[in-house]
Amino acid sequence: MSQGRLQGRVAMITGGARGIGKATAVKMVKEGASVALLDILPKEVAQVAKELKAIGGKTLGVQADVRQKKEVEKAVEKTLSKWGRVDILVNNAGIVKPALLENVQDEDWDEVVDVNLKGTFFCTRAVLPSMKKHRYGKIVNISSRASLGKELRTVYGATKAALIGATRTWALELAQYNINVNAIGPGPIATELFTAANPLDSPRTKAIINGIPLKRMGQPEDVANLILFLASDESSFITGQVIFLCGGLTVGLAHY
């Protein structure tokens, strides 16, 4: 595989078995990175790792539940054992449990907070010793446009807004170690999970697209392109920022 923007770097991607995580992994291995994929789905993450190896990628597929501190730490240990360092962390794993405020179940609150927020915390904390040792790191947290407010997203929106606060705090704390921390807030993205709930030809999906100024759904590759930039040295003077990637949807909301 030819030299690329991430040549010699080691990346960890959570939720790497599909959607944004998989698209990011594909782009990263093509740019020369060694990539550890973490996902709770064992068969799926193993299959993606196999596909990446088939195109010449250096990959490691690890089944891990980001809610479990010991599983996260074990995944990091496996990555360090194989490649000796972790340069890039993409905190992509996340879930959503749509419900109106009065219908939110206590157990749903706990699960979404544990995956979206605590999982990101566990993963970030686990890679810090390596990043600090090498005085280099790129951390990309996947927030959401829903962090600005969205119906049926009490818990999801709260966790994604919290990630933005964490991103800014970590950027300040870790700058002295040459570690950049940024967040991305995707808007409607046509992942497998989204299209399963919103068929492309359904009235609901058409209404969503009609509300996007660019008049199309975002693709996982759109998000992966931005992640790749923030994970590369091209973004070395960017830290503590959140970039909304939503086809102009956040701008459109300002008109109401």
C-alpha positions, 0 to 999 in steps of 0.5 A: 500500500502506498504512502499516505497521510497516516503512514506509520500511525496507529488508530483505534475506532470504536463502533468499527463494524459498520456505518461511519466506523467502517467507512473511516477504517477503510479510508485510514488503512488506505492512508497507511494507518494500522487500525484496531476496530472495536465493536460489540458485534464479534462476527461483524468486526471480524468480517470488516477486519478481514475485508481491510486485510484483503485490500492490504490494510494492517488491522485488528478486530476486537470484540469489546463493549465500551461500557466495560472498563476492563474490556476497553483496557484489554482492547488497548493492551492488544493494540499496544502489544501488536503495534506499540502505540496508539496515535489516533482514537475515534470515539464513534460507538453510540446508541439512541433510544428515541422517546418523549421526555415523559416516556424515557425509561430509567434503564434506557437513560442508563444504557445510552449514557453508559455507551455514548458518554461513559464509553467515550470516557473509558476509551479516551482515558485508556489510550492517554498513557501511550499518547502522552508517552509519545507526545502525540495524539488525535482524538475525534469524538462523534457528537451529533447535530441532536446536541443542539436539540431534537425531539425524541432525543432527551437522553441522546441529545444530552450525551452528545452535548456532554461530549462537546463539553468533554472535548473542550475540556480535554483539548485544554488539558492535553494540549501540552502533550501535543494531543488534539481533541475535536468533535464532529456533529453529524446530521442525518447520515444514511447508515445501516441503522438509519436506513433500516428505520427510515427507508429511502423512499418513505415519506419521513425520509423525504421530509428529512431530505427536504429540510436539508439545504443541500437536499441529500442525506449525508453518507458515512464517507462524508463523515469519514473524510472529516475524521481523516482530516482531523486525525492527520497532521493537516489539522495540527492547529485545530483543537477543542472544536466541534464541526457540524456536518449536516448539509447546512441543517444547523444553519437552516435551523437558525432561520426559525 
